[in-house]
Amino acid sequence: MSQLLDQDSAFFDLAQRRNVLFYHKGFFSHNIVAAMGEVVKLQLEVAGVSGPTRRKLFSSFVELSQNIVHYSSNALAEDSGGSGAIREGAVCISRDGEHHVMLCVNPMATSEVENLRNKLEPLRSMSLEEIRHAYKLSLRSETPEDSKGAGLGFLTMARDASAPLEFAFHPRADEPGTTLFCLMATI
């Protein structure tokens, strides 16, 4: 028991040194995201984050969490009659100097990696004006066939970020056919 308490203390100390404002690893659903959203709002307010930055962080938190709910390949429960899926992933919000860093990790089907890479890669080289233009075009166009939302999530995060979105794909050796998708937004 003492060893477990030491590990918990070490994790808490590490989180404080890394300026972690919020962290959740586990299951996500619409209801869980709504509850976590209240915690995130409070944490950002208590941390003294300015109003405009809080709005950007909260918006990106919702987008990242919805990405997990809609696209994570590890599901505890699939969507059953509108109650929403319960899927696995992790989200972290931390402070790094003058900026905040949001990290999201979730498993996905390896067969979908190139499709997602093709959506994200163009965002890395787009100017803010080009991102805003693409956002407006997406609002007017029909929802993409493979999208469970309006297809605006990555554009919203890219628009609010102070640096290009960073992403990586890590194939899971222990789960063939599964890749961990990692996304980082600096706000």
Rosetta silent file (secondary structure, phi, psi, omega in degrees, C-alpha in Angstrom):
SEQUENCE: MSQLLDQDSAFFDLAQRRNVLFYHKGFFSHNIVAAMGEVVKLQLEVAGVSGPTRRKLFSSFVELSQNIVHYSSNALAEDSGGSGAIREGAVCISRDGEHHVMLCVNPMATSEVENLRNKLEPLRSMSLEEIRHAYKLSLRSETPEDSKGAGLGFLTMARDASAPLEFAFHPRADEPGTTLFCLMATI
SCORE:     score description
SCORE:     0.000 S_00000001
   1 L     0.000  -39.828 -179.015    0.000    0.000    0.000 S_00000001
   2 H   -62.035  -39.297  179.017    2.837    2.390    0.841 S_00000001
   3 H   -63.616  -40.328  178.480    4.375    1.911   -2.614 S_00000001
   4 H   -63.193  -42.836  178.557    1.029    2.777   -4.238 S_00000001
   5 H   -64.786  -37.417  176.746    0.759    5.949   -2.149 S_00000001
   6 H   -63.445  -40.622  178.378    4.309    6.911   -3.138 S_00000001
   7 H   -64.583  -42.365  178.341    3.404    6.485   -6.818 S_00000001
   8 H   -61.514  -42.339  178.423    0.281    8.628   -6.378 S_00000001
   9 H   -63.310  -41.788  179.443    2.372   11.314   -4.680 S_00000001
  10 H   -63.927  -39.941  178.330    4.959   11.150   -7.490 S_00000001
  11 H   -64.305  -44.792  179.225    2.213   11.541  -10.103 S_00000001
  12 H   -60.667  -44.735  179.034    0.761   14.547   -8.267 S_00000001
  13 H   -62.543  -43.777  178.785    4.216   16.158   -8.003 S_00000001
  14 H   -62.270  -43.362  179.316    4.912   15.538  -11.698 S_00000001
  15 H   -61.293  -39.593  178.514    1.531   17.045  -12.656 S_00000001
  16 H   -67.942  -42.944  179.827    2.313   20.162  -10.616 S_00000001
  17 H   -64.176  -33.862 -179.787    5.812   20.520  -12.125 S_00000001
  18 L   -87.505    4.274  179.602    4.355   20.159  -15.628 S_00000001
  19 L    56.179   44.348  178.931    1.611   22.717  -14.860 S_00000001
  20 E   -76.582  121.288  177.838   -1.196   20.262  -15.645 S_00000001
  21 E   -91.617  -31.984 -179.415   -4.553   21.997  -15.304 S_00000001
  22 E  -155.456  140.031  176.542   -6.675   19.025  -16.384 S_00000001
  23 E  -150.027  134.055  173.735   -6.033   15.391  -17.267 S_00000001
  24 E  -144.083  126.422  171.466   -8.369   12.490  -17.990 S_00000001
  25 E  -125.033  124.383 -178.897   -7.477    9.064  -19.293 S_00000001
  26 E   154.122 -139.747 -175.471  -10.284    6.623  -19.587 S_00000001
  27 E   -97.758  146.494 -178.788  -13.717    6.567  -21.091 S_00000001
  28 E  -126.037  138.000  170.773  -15.514    9.445  -22.811 S_00000001
  29 L  -144.642  173.295  178.728  -19.207    9.838  -23.628 S_00000001
  30 H   -58.642  -42.954 -179.510  -21.364   12.884  -24.261 S_00000001
  31 H   -67.146  -41.209  179.143  -22.411   12.923  -20.587 S_00000001
  32 H   -65.174  -41.570  178.485  -18.843   12.469  -19.327 S_00000001
  33 H   -62.669  -40.842  178.676  -17.603   15.259  -21.634 S_00000001
  34 H   -62.280  -43.466  179.040  -20.330   17.589  -20.341 S_00000001
  35 H   -66.270  -44.173  178.630  -19.307   16.896  -16.733 S_00000001
  36 H   -64.120  -33.889  178.669  -15.602   17.278  -17.523 S_00000001
  37 H   -58.296  -40.026  177.436  -16.407   20.515  -19.350 S_00000001
  38 H   -63.801  -40.199  178.493  -17.677   22.012  -16.102 S_00000001
  39 H   -66.270  -43.848  179.942  -14.451   20.982  -14.359 S_00000001
  40 H   -60.605  -46.586  178.654  -12.316   22.403  -17.187 S_00000001
  41 H   -55.878  -46.557 -178.848  -14.168   25.748  -17.046 S_00000001
  42 H   -65.716  -45.127  179.789  -13.615   25.948  -13.294 S_00000001
  43 H   -59.169  -44.071 -179.299   -9.948   24.910  -13.485 S_00000001
  44 H   -65.992  -38.933  178.598   -9.208   27.530  -16.144 S_00000001
  45 H   -66.434  -47.167 -179.647  -10.980   30.222  -14.157 S_00000001
  46 H   -62.249  -34.473 -179.900   -9.195   29.293  -10.902 S_00000001
  47 L   -75.259   -5.621  177.801   -5.863   29.254  -12.777 S_00000001
  48 L    78.057   24.084  179.027   -6.495   32.860  -13.827 S_00000001
  49 L   -71.779  134.734 -178.395   -6.621   32.166  -17.566 S_00000001
  50 L   -61.276  155.040 -178.278   -7.936   35.193  -19.505 S_00000001
  51 H   -53.704  -52.394 -179.951  -11.460   35.066  -20.946 S_00000001
  52 H   -60.831  -39.075  179.456  -10.501   34.835  -24.646 S_00000001
  53 H   -69.458  -39.282  177.495   -7.932   32.096  -23.936 S_00000001
  54 H   -58.390  -43.767 -179.535  -10.431   30.220  -21.733 S_00000001
  55 H   -62.812  -43.074  178.839  -12.946   30.217  -24.599 S_00000001
  56 H   -64.534  -44.189  179.531  -10.355   28.870  -27.057 S_00000001
  57 H   -63.653  -43.690 -179.647   -9.180   26.206  -24.616 S_00000001
  58 H   -64.516  -44.665  178.789  -12.723   25.143  -23.801 S_00000001
  59 H   -59.140  -45.267  179.397  -13.688   25.006  -27.478 S_00000001
  60 H   -67.427  -37.052  176.333  -10.629   22.894  -28.274 S_00000001
  61 H   -58.459  -46.247 -179.864  -11.297   20.660  -25.252 S_00000001
  62 H   -62.550  -44.962 -179.686  -14.803   19.977  -26.560 S_00000001
  63 H   -61.600  -45.290  179.814  -13.509   19.278  -30.088 S_00000001
  64 H   -63.171  -43.545 -179.146  -10.803   16.899  -28.828 S_00000001
  65 H   -66.581  -40.852  177.548  -13.237   15.091  -26.543 S_00000001
  66 H   -64.378  -34.898  176.279  -15.867   14.789  -29.276 S_00000001
  67 H   -58.745  -42.803  178.490  -13.181   13.349  -31.546 S_00000001
  68 H   -65.472  -47.613 -178.309  -12.633   10.601  -28.977 S_00000001
  69 H   -59.164  -39.058 -175.822  -16.378    9.960  -28.521 S_00000001
  70 H   -87.435  -30.933 -167.918  -16.924    9.707  -32.274 S_00000001
  71 H  -123.859   -9.586  178.480  -13.750    8.094  -33.591 S_00000001
  72 L   -60.667  138.009 -177.887  -11.845    6.156  -30.930 S_00000001
  73 L   -83.400  -14.394  177.464  -11.685    2.512  -31.965 S_00000001
  74 L   -94.645  108.135 -177.476  -11.840    1.233  -28.355 S_00000001
  75 E  -115.939  131.525  171.600  -15.465    1.303  -27.312 S_00000001
  76 E   -78.267  -38.657  177.047  -16.922    0.212  -24.003 S_00000001
  77 E  -147.953  135.468  175.818  -20.373    0.679  -25.539 S_00000001
  78 L   -78.727  168.512  177.779  -21.424    1.650  -29.044 S_00000001
  79 L   -64.005  119.786 -178.992  -24.084    4.280  -29.696 S_00000001
  80 L  -121.854   99.830  176.026  -27.371    2.647  -28.758 S_00000001
  81 L    63.477   38.275  175.574  -30.461    4.569  -29.724 S_00000001
  82 L    87.923   -1.125 -179.065  -29.060    8.065  -29.247 S_00000001
  83 L   -79.924  -12.278  176.386  -27.505    7.502  -25.821 S_00000001
  84 L    93.531  151.622  177.662  -24.023    7.969  -27.272 S_00000001
  85 L   -80.340  157.694  172.494  -20.935    5.855  -27.507 S_00000001
  86 E  -121.395  110.098 -172.877  -18.537    5.319  -24.619 S_00000001
  87 E  -129.098  161.394 -172.899  -15.014    5.250  -26.000 S_00000001
  88 E   -96.230  144.243  176.049  -11.457    5.337  -24.691 S_00000001
  89 E  -179.997 -169.603  178.380   -8.893    8.113  -24.914 S_00000001
  90 E  -148.523  143.920  176.029   -6.979   10.764  -22.980 S_00000001
  91 E  -134.753  139.152  178.293   -6.962   14.579  -22.862 S_00000001
  92 E  -137.509  136.793  173.715   -4.494   16.831  -21.069 S_00000001
  93 E  -121.829  124.810  178.915   -4.385   20.617  -20.677 S_00000001
  94 E  -137.853  165.441  177.899   -1.195   22.157  -19.322 S_00000001
  95 E  -104.852  133.044  178.623    0.514   25.525  -19.190 S_00000001
  96 E  -130.108   91.048 -177.189    3.862   25.945  -20.944 S_00000001
  97 L    67.540 -122.551 -179.200    5.179   29.441  -20.312 S_00000001
  98 L   -85.462   -7.765 -175.494    2.826   31.930  -21.964 S_00000001
  99 E  -113.642  166.220  172.752    0.909   29.240  -23.849 S_00000001
 100 E  -114.214  143.726 -179.798   -1.364   26.345  -23.024 S_00000001
 101 E  -117.422  129.875  176.098   -0.869   22.924  -24.560 S_00000001
 102 E  -114.228  127.589  178.986   -3.718   20.540  -25.232 S_00000001
 103 E  -118.775  143.258  177.828   -2.939   16.906  -25.910 S_00000001
 104 E  -139.233  136.330  177.274   -5.322   14.222  -27.061 S_00000001
 105 E  -135.971  132.905  172.317   -4.624   10.520  -27.609 S_00000001
 106 E  -153.000  148.951  176.270   -6.995    7.849  -28.808 S_00000001
 107 E   -73.107  147.167  176.677   -6.757    4.488  -30.551 S_00000001
 108 E  -144.722  163.986  177.236   -7.946    4.304  -34.135 S_00000001
 109 E   -69.347  130.270  179.793   -8.059    1.754  -36.924 S_00000001
 110 H   -57.367  -32.353 -179.754   -4.716    1.665  -38.742 S_00000001
 111 H   -64.097  -17.080 -179.164   -6.630    1.523  -42.031 S_00000001
 112 H   -97.236   -2.725 -174.132   -7.904    5.084  -41.367 S_00000001
 113 H   -59.776  -49.120 -176.185   -4.496    6.682  -40.689 S_00000001
 114 H   -63.591  -38.840  177.877   -3.809    7.971  -44.226 S_00000001
 115 H   -60.464  -45.182  179.937   -7.293    9.471  -44.532 S_00000001
 116 H   -69.165  -40.534  177.676   -6.812   11.384  -41.270 S_00000001
 117 H   -59.359  -40.442  179.677   -3.261   12.400  -42.179 S_00000001
 118 H   -66.558  -26.457  175.852   -4.596   13.823  -45.471 S_00000001
 119 H   -78.404  -37.552 -174.096   -7.102   15.957  -43.538 S_00000001
 120 H   -84.827  -37.269 -173.739   -4.558   17.260  -41.027 S_00000001
 121 H   -57.264  -44.086  179.323   -1.426   17.812  -43.105 S_00000001
 122 H   -60.463  -30.898 -179.550   -2.799   20.751  -45.179 S_00000001
 123 H   -63.033  -27.702 -176.490   -3.709   22.598  -41.958 S_00000001
 124 H   -67.123  -27.298 -176.960   -0.045   22.738  -40.951 S_00000001
 125 H  -107.519    0.803 -178.641    0.883   25.026  -43.833 S_00000001
 126 L   -81.585  143.832  173.465   -2.275   27.160  -44.022 S_00000001
 127 L   -76.189  166.633  177.839   -2.291   30.778  -42.884 S_00000001
 128 H   -59.670  -39.876  178.737   -4.876   31.933  -40.361 S_00000001
 129 H   -63.900  -41.342  177.807   -6.767   33.643  -43.179 S_00000001
 130 H   -65.236  -38.090  177.675   -6.784   30.403  -45.223 S_00000001
 131 H   -64.476  -44.600  178.723   -8.022   28.466  -42.173 S_00000001
 132 H   -61.599  -40.409  178.639  -10.840   30.988  -41.641 S_00000001
 133 H   -64.505  -45.596  178.634  -11.781   30.751  -45.325 S_00000001
 134 H   -62.215  -37.270  177.636  -11.814   26.933  -45.192 S_00000001
 135 H   -60.940  -48.028  179.875  -13.938   27.132  -42.027 S_00000001
 136 H   -62.426  -40.944  177.890  -16.522   29.334  -43.783 S_00000001
 137 H   -63.124  -40.907  179.480  -16.587   27.001  -46.780 S_00000001
 138 H   -64.175  -35.922  178.102  -17.111   23.991  -44.490 S_00000001
 139 H   -61.318  -35.939 -176.436  -20.032   25.743  -42.810 S_00000001
 140 H   -84.953  -20.654 -176.102  -21.747   26.115  -46.196 S_00000001
 141 L   -89.998  168.626  179.293  -20.985   22.638  -47.516 S_00000001
 142 L   -74.649  154.409  178.703  -22.655   19.364  -46.694 S_00000001
 143 L   -62.796  129.588  177.753  -21.332   17.195  -43.873 S_00000001
 144 L   -56.622  147.081 -175.877  -18.657   14.814  -45.200 S_00000001
 145 L   -57.982  -37.880 -176.513  -19.893   11.233  -45.518 S_00000001
 146 L   -90.278    8.638 -176.726  -17.309    9.872  -43.037 S_00000001
 147 L  -101.907  142.149  176.630  -17.899   12.648  -40.487 S_00000001
 148 L  -100.557    5.185  177.107  -20.081   12.411  -37.410 S_00000001
 149 L  -133.325 -152.890  179.333  -20.111   16.204  -37.044 S_00000001
 150 L   -90.691    1.540 -179.318  -19.957   19.125  -39.434 S_00000001
 151 L    77.327   20.637 -175.320  -16.274   18.464  -40.196 S_00000001
 152 L  -102.320   -9.165 -172.044  -15.231   21.671  -38.447 S_00000001
 153 H   -55.364  -52.762 -178.755  -13.341   20.313  -35.430 S_00000001
 154 H   -67.786  -36.184  177.244   -9.776   20.414  -36.750 S_00000001
 155 H   -65.107  -39.987  178.109  -10.414   23.755  -38.468 S_00000001
 156 H   -61.241  -47.249 -179.898  -11.741   25.188  -35.188 S_00000001
 157 H   -64.884  -42.450 -179.882   -8.651   24.031  -33.297 S_00000001
 158 H   -64.064  -36.874  178.929   -6.285   25.258  -36.025 S_00000001
 159 H   -65.694  -39.337 -176.948   -8.039   28.641  -36.033 S_00000001
 160 H   -84.197  -16.652 -175.395   -7.705   29.017  -32.263 S_00000001
 161 L   -76.457  152.556  177.865   -4.139   27.687  -32.009 S_00000001
 162 L   -96.158   -0.580  177.711   -1.082   29.930  -31.807 S_00000001
 163 L  -149.061  160.116  178.410    1.050   27.376  -33.698 S_00000001
 164 L   -57.181  145.328  175.249    0.303   24.703  -36.306 S_00000001
 165 L   -60.990  140.665  175.891   -1.422   21.594  -34.958 S_00000001
 166 E  -112.033  143.636 -179.812    1.027   18.771  -34.328 S_00000001
 167 E  -149.482  157.808  178.384    0.069   15.137  -34.742 S_00000001
 168 E  -151.724  156.442  177.443    1.599   11.678  -34.780 S_00000001
 169 E  -125.184  128.521 -178.532    0.511    8.100  -35.365 S_00000001
 170 E  -125.327  104.623  178.132    1.974    5.243  -33.342 S_00000001
 171 E   -58.706  141.300 -179.704    1.078    1.679  -34.432 S_00000001
 172 L   -93.543  116.636  178.670    0.317   -0.575  -31.455 S_00000001
 173 L   -66.998  -33.332 -177.779    2.470   -3.692  -31.431 S_00000001
 174 L   -80.536  -12.325  179.261    0.167   -5.283  -28.834 S_00000001
 175 L  -136.096   84.008  179.533   -2.965   -4.613  -30.936 S_00000001
 176 L   -56.154  138.928 -178.791   -2.409   -5.251  -34.657 S_00000001
 177 L    89.173   -0.780  179.798   -4.663   -3.064  -36.778 S_00000001
 178 E  -121.249  137.594  178.789   -4.754   -0.335  -34.119 S_00000001
 179 E  -128.075  139.766  173.479   -2.776    2.924  -34.116 S_00000001
 180 E   -84.746  126.057  176.972   -2.616    5.582  -31.416 S_00000001
 181 E   -99.327  124.173 -179.837   -3.500    8.998  -32.802 S_00000001
 182 E  -118.464  131.027  179.855   -1.854   11.877  -30.902 S_00000001
 183 E  -131.027  136.308  178.826   -2.827   15.514  -31.487 S_00000001
 184 E  -129.096  131.021  175.674   -1.366   18.616  -29.872 S_00000001
 185 E  -122.093  130.286  176.572   -2.720   22.149  -30.045 S_00000001
 186 E  -103.840  124.254 -176.164   -0.841   25.122  -28.593 S_00000001
 187 L  -123.554    0.000    0.000   -3.093   27.994  -27.565 S_00000001
